[in-house]
Amino acid sequence: MGQLSKLHSFPHRFDHRGIGLHHTPPRKTRLPWEAWAMLALAVAIGLSPWSFGFTGLASATMNSVIIGMLVFALAGLTLTLQDRWEGWGNLGLGVWLCLSPWLFGYYPISQAALPHVGLGLAVMLVAILDLWRGWGEDDGEH
């Protein structure tokens, strides 16, 4: 029995994720509509400099493209991993997108500031809905 407890104290020997063989992660039963909505918002964020015509503002354009790619990546991870941390990451990115017109100084230019604030609020809303719907679900913790 002592040998078994030694092996159990190092579960990475059984599984590269650190989960023992006896543990099966619970399956999510809800459809991840929030992730699909977040993917659509990510595309809208990434294309917003061309859609709203502020490609002449380098900081606003780079911010849109980078934040759009990050939101897209986290939404893709939500579809595959279905963990909680992606929602928190998207919430932070939404806050960043809302504050970026003031952080980068392009808040007086409404054609760049308004889409960022609006899309940032939309990202925050979907992330909060995702976190709220999943609140209290077992994330595979022991």
C-alpha positions as CSV (number, residue, x, y, z in Angstrom):
1,M,0.0,0.0,0.0
2,G,2.9,2.3,0.7
3,Q,4.1,2.0,-2.9
4,L,0.7,2.8,-4.3
5,S,0.5,6.0,-2.2
6,K,4.0,7.0,-3.5
7,L,2.8,6.6,-7.1
8,H,-0.4,8.5,-6.3
9,S,1.5,11.4,-5.0
10,F,3.0,11.8,-8.5
11,P,0.0,11.6,-10.8
12,H,2.0,13.0,-13.7
13,R,3.5,9.5,-14.1
14,F,0.1,8.3,-15.3
15,D,-1.1,11.2,-17.4
16,H,0.7,14.2,-18.9
17,R,-2.0,16.5,-17.6
18,G,-1.5,15.6,-14.0
19,I,-4.8,13.6,-13.7
20,G,-4.7,10.1,-12.4
21,L,-6.1,7.2,-14.4
22,H,-9.1,6.9,-12.0
23,H,-10.3,10.4,-12.8
24,T,-12.6,11.1,-15.8
25,P,-13.3,14.8,-16.3
26,P,-16.9,15.8,-16.4
27,R,-18.5,16.6,-19.7
28,K,-20.1,19.9,-20.2
29,T,-23.7,19.5,-21.3
30,R,-24.4,23.1,-22.4
31,L,-23.8,24.4,-25.8
32,P,-21.1,27.0,-26.0
33,W,-23.0,29.7,-27.8
34,E,-21.0,32.3,-25.9
35,A,-17.8,31.0,-27.6
36,W,-19.4,31.3,-31.1
37,A,-20.6,34.8,-30.3
38,M,-17.1,35.6,-29.0
39,L,-15.6,34.3,-32.3
40,A,-17.9,36.6,-34.3
41,L,-17.0,39.6,-32.0
42,A,-13.3,38.8,-32.5
43,V,-13.6,39.0,-36.2
44,A,-15.5,42.3,-35.9
45,I,-12.8,43.7,-33.6
46,G,-10.0,42.6,-36.0
47,L,-11.8,44.1,-39.0
48,S,-13.0,47.3,-37.3
49,P,-10.1,49.5,-38.6
50,W,-11.2,48.8,-42.2
51,S,-14.9,48.7,-41.4
52,F,-14.9,52.1,-39.6
53,G,-12.1,53.7,-41.6
54,F,-9.4,54.4,-39.0
55,T,-6.5,52.5,-40.5
56,G,-4.5,55.8,-40.4
57,L,-4.3,55.5,-36.6
58,A,-1.5,53.0,-36.2
59,S,-2.0,52.4,-32.4
60,A,-5.8,51.9,-32.8
61,T,-5.3,49.6,-35.8
62,M,-2.6,47.5,-34.1
63,N,-4.7,47.3,-30.9
64,S,-7.8,46.1,-32.9
65,V,-5.9,43.4,-34.8
66,I,-4.0,42.1,-31.7
67,I,-7.0,42.1,-29.4
68,G,-9.2,40.5,-32.1
69,M,-6.6,37.7,-32.5
70,L,-6.4,37.2,-28.7
71,V,-10.2,37.1,-28.3
72,F,-10.4,34.7,-31.3
73,A,-7.8,32.4,-29.7
74,L,-9.4,32.4,-26.3
75,A,-12.8,31.7,-27.9
76,G,-11.3,28.8,-29.8
77,L,-9.8,27.4,-26.6
78,T,-13.2,27.7,-25.0
79,L,-14.7,25.5,-27.7
80,T,-12.0,22.9,-27.2
81,L,-11.0,23.0,-23.5
82,Q,-14.3,24.4,-22.0
83,D,-12.5,25.7,-19.0
84,R,-13.3,28.8,-16.9
85,W,-10.1,30.8,-17.4
86,E,-10.9,31.7,-21.0
87,G,-14.0,33.6,-19.9
88,W,-11.9,35.6,-17.4
89,G,-9.3,36.3,-20.1
90,N,-11.9,37.6,-22.5
91,L,-13.4,39.7,-19.8
92,G,-10.0,41.3,-19.3
93,L,-9.6,41.8,-23.0
94,G,-13.0,43.5,-23.2
95,V,-12.0,45.9,-20.4
96,W,-8.7,46.6,-22.2
97,L,-10.5,47.3,-25.5
98,C,-12.9,49.7,-23.7
99,L,-10.1,51.6,-22.0
100,S,-7.7,51.6,-25.0
101,P,-8.9,54.9,-26.6
102,W,-7.8,56.7,-23.4
103,L,-4.7,54.6,-22.8
104,F,-3.5,55.3,-26.4
105,G,-4.9,58.8,-26.7
106,Y,-7.3,58.4,-29.6
107,Y,-10.4,59.0,-27.6
108,P,-11.2,62.3,-29.4
109,I,-11.5,60.4,-32.7
110,S,-15.0,58.9,-32.4
111,Q,-14.7,56.7,-35.5
112,A,-12.0,54.7,-33.6
113,A,-13.0,55.2,-30.0
114,L,-16.7,54.3,-30.3
115,P,-16.2,50.9,-32.0
116,H,-13.6,50.0,-29.4
117,V,-15.8,50.9,-26.5
118,G,-18.9,49.3,-28.0
119,L,-17.1,46.0,-29.0
120,G,-15.3,46.0,-25.7
121,L,-18.6,46.2,-23.8
122,A,-20.0,43.4,-26.0
123,V,-17.0,41.2,-25.3
124,M,-17.4,42.0,-21.6
125,L,-21.1,41.2,-21.7
126,V,-20.7,37.8,-23.4
127,A,-17.8,36.9,-21.1
128,I,-19.9,37.8,-18.0
129,L,-22.8,35.7,-19.3
130,D,-20.5,32.8,-20.0
131,L,-19.0,33.0,-16.5
132,W,-22.4,33.5,-14.9
133,R,-24.0,30.5,-16.7
134,G,-21.1,28.3,-15.7
135,W,-20.9,29.5,-12.1
136,G,-21.1,26.6,-9.7
137,E,-20.3,24.0,-12.4
138,D,-17.6,21.5,-11.4
139,D,-14.5,22.3,-13.5
140,G,-12.9,19.0,-12.7
141,E,-11.6,20.0,-9.3
142,H,-11.3,17.4,-6.6
